[in-house]
Amino acid sequence: MRKKLLSLGAIAMDIVLNSHDLPKDDGFALIQSEKMLPGGSASNVSVCAAHLGMDVYQTGKVGDDETGREFLRTLKDDGVNERYVAVKKNGTTLHTYIITAPGGKHCIFANPGDSVWALEPEELP
């Protein structure tokens, strides 16, 4: 019998911007590459558990925006059951902008949106 996991916690999309350096005050830096990756501590655990062969169910809340739709698609592609994730109509999904530079330097800007902190128990299927 396969083990089951129900995960509730931070679910987000990360927009990772790789740069040659972090910008100085009132300055700028050039982006060498950028990519959108699913993230958030709870969903990261969910994906790892699914890859280890567990039956994983994710709970939480996203907006019905492009970011939320992409997040749900990636969860499903990674083998996580997303049916318990609530979707807020006209909502904004939690997302971050992670700027990285050589030597492990980075900074993170977080947009909490209006969905992740507003999950009510009655919203869960």
N, C-alpha and C positions, 0 to 999 in steps of 0.2 A: 504494500500500500504506500502510495506517495505521500509525503508530508505536505501539509497545507500551511500557507502563510497569508494572513490578512494584515496589510500595511496601511497605517494612517500617519500622515505627517507632511513635511514639506515636499511639494511637487512643483517643479518649475522648469522653464526652458532657459538655457544658458546660451547667450550669444558671446562667443569667444573671439576676441580680436587680438591677433598676434602682431606685435610692433617691434621696431628696432630699439625702442626705449619708451619709458613713460614720459608723458609731457611734463614740462616744468610749469610753474605758475604762469598763467596767461600765455602758455605756449601750445604747441601742437606736436603730434608725432604721426608718422605715416603708418598705415596699416599694411602689413605684409600679407595677411590672410585673415579670413573670418569664416566662422561656421556656427550653425545653430545645433546645439546638442541638448538632449533631455537631461535634466538634473534634479536637484533637490534630494535631501538626505533619505527620505522615505522611498522615493521612486528608485534611487540608486540601489538601495538594499533590495527592493523588489526585483529589479532586473538581474542582479547578481544571484538571488535565490532561484529565479526562473532558469537561469543558465546552469545552475547546479541540479536542475531536474525537479524542483518543487512546483506544486500547483500554487500560484501566487495571485492574490486578489488585491488590487490597489484601491484605496478610498481616498477621498479628498475632493477638491473642487477647482475647476478651471472655468474660464470664460469661453463663450462660443466664438471667440476671435480666431484668427489664423494660427496664432501661437498655441492656443488650447487644442485646436483640431490636430495640429502637427504633433503635439505632445501625446495625445491619445493614440495617434497612428503609430508612433514609435514604441509606446508601451506594448501595444498589440503585437507589433513586429518582433519585440523582444520576448514574447511569450507570457506577458503579464495580462491577466484578465482585468479589463478596465470597466466592467459593467457597474461597479460601485462608485465610480467617479461621477460626482454631480457636475452638471454644466450650467453655468449662470447665463441666462439670456442677456445679450448685450453686455456681457461681462468682459473684464480684462484679466488675463492669466498672469500669475506671478512670473516675472522673467528678470534675468540679470544680464548685465554687460560686464564681462570679465576681460580686462585688458592685461595682456602678458608681455613681458620683455625678457631678454636673455638674463641668465643668472638667477632665475626664479622670482624676479620682481613681478608684482602684479597689483592690481586694484580692482575692486568690484563695485559696481553701481547696481542697486536692486530697485526694481519697480514692483512693489507688492501687489499692484493691481487692486481689484475690488472683489476677488473671488475666494482666495485661499483662506482668509481669516473669517469668512462669513458662512462656513458650513454648519448647517443645522441638522440634527439627527433625523428629522422627518424628511429631509431631502434625499436620504440614502434609499435606494430601491429595496 
